[in-house]
């Protein structure tokens, strides 16, 4: 559990750093002493950001999936690889949703 002061500061910092109309995923929102999140209006109001709760399963389940993937050598399907200099083209290609699989950005050419 996160300490409530840390949670409030983190949410406020995320809002300050967020672009207008962006989305913030809230993973943990309960603490031992506080069951709600207080969002400062001064940070939230100007941003028009969406705050969405994101539910994740237990870490043990993730570890079991990772072991199974390694055991069976499951690999992601790569649709297209772009060099770092092609960043804008890679993003545009990703936005078209025309591909099947992952769009990869290579940092070392």
C-alpha positions as a LaTeX table, in Angstrom:
\begin{tabular}{lrrr}
\hline
Residue & $x$ (\AA) & $y$ (\AA) & $z$ (\AA) \\
\hline
Unk1 & 0.00 & 0.00 & 0.00 \\
Unk2 & 1.15 & 3.53 & $-0.70$ \\
Unk3 & 1.25 & 6.19 & 1.97 \\
Unk4 & $-1.55$ & 8.69 & 1.33 \\
Unk5 & 0.84 & 11.67 & 1.14 \\
Unk6 & 2.87 & 9.92 & $-1.54$ \\
Unk7 & $-0.29$ & 9.01 & $-3.47$ \\
Unk8 & $-1.57$ & 12.60 & $-3.45$ \\
Unk9 & 1.81 & 13.99 & $-4.50$ \\
Unk10 & 2.12 & 11.40 & $-7.28$ \\
Unk11 & $-1.34$ & 12.16 & $-8.67$ \\
Unk12 & $-0.68$ & 15.88 & $-8.52$ \\
Unk13 & 2.70 & 15.48 & $-10.23$ \\
Unk14 & 1.13 & 13.30 & $-12.93$ \\
Unk15 & $-1.52$ & 15.94 & $-13.59$ \\
Unk16 & 1.05 & 18.72 & $-13.76$ \\
Unk17 & 3.16 & 16.73 & $-16.23$ \\
Unk18 & 0.18 & 15.61 & $-18.34$ \\
Unk19 & $-0.78$ & 17.22 & $-21.62$ \\
Unk20 & $-4.30$ & 18.57 & $-22.10$ \\
Unk21 & $-6.87$ & 15.84 & $-22.73$ \\
Unk22 & $-4.41$ & 13.10 & $-21.78$ \\
Unk23 & $-5.12$ & 9.96 & $-19.78$ \\
Unk24 & $-3.65$ & 8.93 & $-16.46$ \\
Unk25 & $-3.94$ & 5.31 & $-15.33$ \\
Unk26 & $-4.46$ & 4.91 & $-11.60$ \\
Unk27 & $-3.17$ & 1.53 & $-10.46$ \\
Unk28 & $-3.36$ & 1.78 & $-6.65$ \\
Unk29 & $-5.67$ & 4.08 & $-4.81$ \\
Unk30 & $-6.15$ & 2.67 & $-1.30$ \\
Unk31 & $-3.88$ & 3.08 & 1.70 \\
Unk32 & $-4.05$ & 1.73 & 5.24 \\
Unk33 & $-5.57$ & 4.95 & 6.51 \\
Unk34 & $-7.28$ & 6.47 & 3.47 \\
Unk35 & $-9.67$ & 4.78 & 1.07 \\
Unk36 & $-10.06$ & 7.65 & $-1.38$ \\
Unk37 & $-7.88$ & 9.85 & $-3.54$ \\
Unk38 & $-8.05$ & 13.61 & $-3.15$ \\
Unk39 & $-7.20$ & 15.37 & $-6.39$ \\
Unk40 & $-6.21$ & 19.03 & $-6.08$ \\
Unk41 & $-8.54$ & 21.11 & $-8.27$ \\
Unk42 & $-5.72$ & 23.51 & $-9.17$ \\
Unk43 & $-3.81$ & 20.67 & $-10.82$ \\
Unk44 & $-6.81$ & 18.86 & $-12.36$ \\
Unk45 & $-8.91$ & 21.73 & $-13.72$ \\
Unk46 & $-6.63$ & 23.21 & $-16.40$ \\
Unk47 & $-5.58$ & 19.85 & $-17.85$ \\
Unk48 & $-8.94$ & 18.24 & $-18.70$ \\
Unk49 & $-7.20$ & 14.89 & $-18.21$ \\
Unk50 & $-9.02$ & 11.59 & $-17.84$ \\
Unk51 & $-8.11$ & 9.53 & $-14.81$ \\
Unk52 & $-8.88$ & 5.86 & $-15.33$ \\
Unk53 & $-8.52$ & 3.05 & $-12.84$ \\
Unk54 & $-6.57$ & 0.16 & $-14.22$ \\
Unk55 & $-6.97$ & $-3.25$ & $-12.63$ \\
Unk56 & $-4.11$ & $-5.70$ & $-12.77$ \\
Unk57 & $-3.87$ & $-9.26$ & $-11.53$ \\
Unk58 & $-1.52$ & $-10.64$ & $-8.91$ \\
Unk59 & 2.22 & $-10.66$ & $-9.59$ \\
Unk60 & 2.30 & $-14.45$ & $-9.16$ \\
Unk61 & $-0.02$ & $-14.83$ & $-12.16$ \\
Unk62 & 2.26 & $-12.63$ & $-14.29$ \\
Unk63 & 5.30 & $-14.65$ & $-13.21$ \\
Unk64 & 3.51 & $-17.91$ & $-14.13$ \\
Unk65 & 2.65 & $-16.55$ & $-17.59$ \\
Unk66 & 6.24 & $-15.38$ & $-18.11$ \\
Unk67 & 7.59 & $-18.83$ & $-17.19$ \\
Unk68 & 5.14 & $-20.53$ & $-19.56$ \\
Unk69 & 6.08 & $-18.17$ & $-22.40$ \\
Unk70 & 9.79 & $-18.84$ & $-21.84$ \\
Unk71 & 9.26 & $-22.59$ & $-21.60$ \\
Unk72 & 7.29 & $-22.73$ & $-24.85$ \\
Unk73 & 9.45 & $-20.07$ & $-26.53$ \\
Unk74 & 6.48 & $-17.81$ & $-27.28$ \\
Unk75 & 7.66 & $-14.71$ & $-29.12$ \\
Unk76 & 5.75 & $-11.58$ & $-30.17$ \\
Unk77 & 4.79 & $-11.18$ & $-33.80$ \\
Unk78 & 6.75 & $-8.26$ & $-35.29$ \\
Unk79 & 4.92 & $-6.51$ & $-38.10$ \\
Unk80 & 7.40 & $-3.80$ & $-39.00$ \\
Unk81 & 10.72 & $-2.41$ & $-37.73$ \\
Unk82 & 11.62 & 1.27 & $-38.03$ \\
Unk83 & 14.92 & 3.01 & $-37.34$ \\
Unk84 & 14.98 & 5.84 & $-34.82$ \\
Unk85 & 15.22 & 8.36 & $-37.65$ \\
Unk86 & 11.87 & 7.07 & $-38.94$ \\
Unk87 & 10.05 & 7.81 & $-35.69$ \\
Unk88 & 7.32 & 9.93 & $-37.28$ \\
Unk89 & 6.67 & 7.33 & $-39.99$ \\
Unk90 & 6.53 & 4.58 & $-37.37$ \\
Unk91 & 3.96 & 6.49 & $-35.36$ \\
Unk92 & 1.86 & 7.21 & $-38.44$ \\
Unk93 & 2.00 & 3.55 & $-39.43$ \\
Unk94 & 0.99 & 2.54 & $-35.90$ \\
Unk95 & $-1.97$ & 4.95 & $-36.00$ \\
Unk96 & $-3.33$ & 3.37 & $-39.20$ \\
Unk97 & $-3.79$ & 0.04 & $-37.36$ \\
Unk98 & $-3.13$ & $-1.64$ & $-40.69$ \\
Unk99 & $-0.48$ & $-4.00$ & $-39.38$ \\
Unk100 & $-0.70$ & $-7.28$ & $-37.54$ \\
Unk101 & 1.76 & $-7.55$ & $-34.67$ \\
Unk102 & 4.18 & $-5.19$ & $-33.01$ \\
Unk103 & 5.61 & $-2.03$ & $-34.51$ \\
Unk104 & 9.23 & $-1.88$ & $-33.34$ \\
Unk105 & 11.45 & 1.18 & $-33.07$ \\
Unk106 & 15.17 & 0.32 & $-33.31$ \\
Unk107 & 17.45 & 2.71 & $-31.46$ \\
Unk108 & 20.79 & 1.41 & $-32.75$ \\
Unk109 & 21.02 & 1.12 & $-36.51$ \\
\hline
\end{tabular}
